[in-house]
Amino acid sequence: MASTAASALPDLWDRLIGTQPDPDLWVVVATAVAALAVVVPHGLWRVSRNAITIAHEGGHGLVALLTGRTLTGIRLHSDTSGLTVSRGKPYGIGMILTAASGYTAPPLLGLGGAALLGAGRITLLLWVATALLVTMLVMIRNAYGALTVILTGGTFLLVSWLTGPQVQAAFAYAVVWFLLLGGVRPAFELQAKRSRGGAGDSDADQLSRLTHVPAGLWLFLFHAVSLCSLIGGGRWLLGL
């Protein structure tokens, strides 16, 4: 029994850090189309946007911790909104980076995922995503948020353990395409709300108050990050 466990650990490590074969081009294109199909239609987007909200609020939480703030909790709501609360100085670079990390987190996570997939690290991507979701679950402070993260993390775990390389590859590419494509739409939605006089307490408006830089410029930054991530990540995924 001990020898079996000892031999399994190196195999597990080799699988984690090793490379896996790239899927056929048609799989890459098909997963891109599938991701687009759940991002563009409004009805499907109302459901799939929950995953973008997880990444958005997770970005706030991660950067808050990295900048020395105290993360007190994360809430995810059924209307796909969310709230991340941290303690620390209500001004300064830590607060600015924390506020700026929400809209930029999904596309940047997609870009990082595309880099891993471009290097053939499919298993590593799935395991890192699972680990991040488990870590985030600890900070969730409402039932709907916990259910959403558990279902998402459970999906990653099941795919990682119970499916073959081809299914894992298709799933990983679909997830990364979704982060890249889905990371573009929220900034346009925020822009539309602000044009109608809404979203007065959005991340862009909070950043404007923190930095005295117009909210429109922060919104431009969100657009630039998401679109550049989509272009760069898409090139990696397509092998360009």
N, C-alpha and C positions, 0 to 999 in steps of 0.2 A: 504493500500500500504506500509506504513512504517513498519507495523508489519510483513508483508510478507518478506520485505527486511531484517528485523532484524532476522527473523527465518532462512532465507536462508544463512546468513553469518556463523552461527555456523555449519550448515549442510555442507557448503563448506569447512570449516576448518577441520571438522571431516573426510571428504572425503580425504582431502589433507594429513593429518598426520596419517590417519588410515591405516590398512593393507588390502590387497586384497588377495584372494585365489591364490595359485600357479597354473599355468596351468598344464595340464597333461604332463607326460614325453615325449610323442610323439611330443607335440607342441614344447618343448624345443629343442629336437633333430632336428625337421623339420626346425626350425628357424636357427639353427646352419648350417644346410646343405644349406639353402637359402643364408645365409651370405657368406658361402664359395663359393657359385656359382657366386657371384658378385665380389669376391676378386681374385679368381684364373684366370679365362679367361681374356686375355689381353684386348679384346674389351670392355667387361663390366667394367673392372677395370678402363679404361680411363674415364668412366663416373662416376662411384661410388667413385673414388678417390677424387672427389670434396668435398665430405663430410669429408674425412680424412683431406683435406687441411683446411677446416673450423676449425676443432679441433686443427690442428697444429698451425695455425696462431692465433687462439683464445688462445692457451696456451702461446704463446709468449706475447700476449697482456695482459693477466691476470697477469702473473708473473712480467711483466714490471711495472704494476700498484702496485702490492703488494710489490715490492722492492723499490718503491719511484720514479721510472722513470716517465716521462711524455709521455703518449701514444698519438701520433699525427695522426695515421691512419693505416688502414689495407686494403690491396688490394688482391683480389682473381682473378686469371686469368684463361682463358678458357683452357690453357694447364695443368691445375691443379697445377700450381705453385702459390706462394703467397709471399707477402712482408708485414712485420709489422715494422713500423718505430716508434721509441721512442727517446726521448731526455734525456740526462743525461750524467754522466761520461762514457767515452768510455772504461772503464776498471773497475775492482772491482767485488765484489760478485754479485751485482745487474745485471750487464751486463752478467756475466757468467751464472747465473741462468736463465736469459731471453733467452740467446742463447741455453741453454740446454733443455728448456721446449718445444720446437717444436716437435721433434720426440718422446718425452716421453709423450706428452699430450694425444693423442688418446688412447694408451693402458691404461694409468692411469685413464682416464675418463671411459673407459670400465670397469676397475677394480672397480671403485667407483660405477658405475651403477650396476655391478654384486652384490656388497654388498647390495645395496638398494633392488634389486630384490630378493636376498636371504632372506631379512628380510620382504618380502611381500609388499614393498613400491612402487608399480607400478605407482600409480597416482602421487606420489611425484616425482618420476624419470621424468615422462613426463613433469610436470610443471617446474621443475628445468631446464631441457633441453630447454624448451621454453623460460624461463626467460634469460638464458645465450645467446641464439640466438638473442633475442630482444636487449639485452645490447650490443652485438657485432655489431649489425646492425648500431648503432649510430656511430661507429668508421670506418665503411666501406667507402672507398673513391673512388670507381669506380662502374660503372653501372653493370658490370657482377657480381662483388662481392655482390652488394646489391640484385640483382635478385636471386642469389644462396642462400643467407641467408634467404630472404623472402620466397622462395619456401620451404626451409627446415623447417623454423619456422612455416610456415603455415600448413605444413603437421602434425607437432607435435600438433598444436593447434586444427586442425580438428579432429584428432584421440582422443585427450583428451576430447573434448566436444561432439562429435557426434557419437561416437561408444560405444559399450557395453564393459563390463569387459573382455570378452574373446578376442575380437579384440585388445583391449588396451594391454593386456598381451602379445599376440603374437607379436605385433608391438614393444613393449618395449624390449622383449627378442631378436628380430631380430636386433634392433639397437645396443644393447650391444654386441651381438656376432660379429656384423660388426666392431665395434670399436676395439674389442679384436683381431679379425683375420686381419682386415685391418690395424691395428697398427703394425703388424709384417712386412708386405711387404715393406714399404718405406725404412727401414734401409737396407734391402737387395738390393733394387734398388740403394740406395746411394753407397753401397759398390761396386756394379757392375760398376757404373759410375766412381768411383775413381780408380778402377782397370784399366780402359781405359784411365786414365789421365784427366777425366772431373770433373765437380763439384768442382772446386778449391776454390770456395767461399761458400761452403756448411756450415751448422751449425757446423759440426765436425771440419772443417778447421778453422772457426772463433774461436771456442773454443780452438783449438790448439794454435792459435796466442795469445789468451787472457791468457792462463794458462801455455804455454810452455810444455804441455802434448801432446804426439803424437795424431794425429787425429784418428789413428786406435784404441786407447784406448777409445776415446769418442764414436766411432762407436760401440765398444764392449759394452759400457754402454747402448746405444740405443737398441742393441740386447737383452741384459740382462733384461732391463725393459719391453720390449714388450713380450718376451717369458715368463718371470715370471708372468706378468699380465695375459697372456692368460691361463697359467696353473692354477693360483689361481682363476681367474674369472670364468674359465670353471668349476672348482670344485664347486663353489658357485651356478652357474646356474644349474648344474646337481644335486644339492642337496647332494654332496659328503662331 
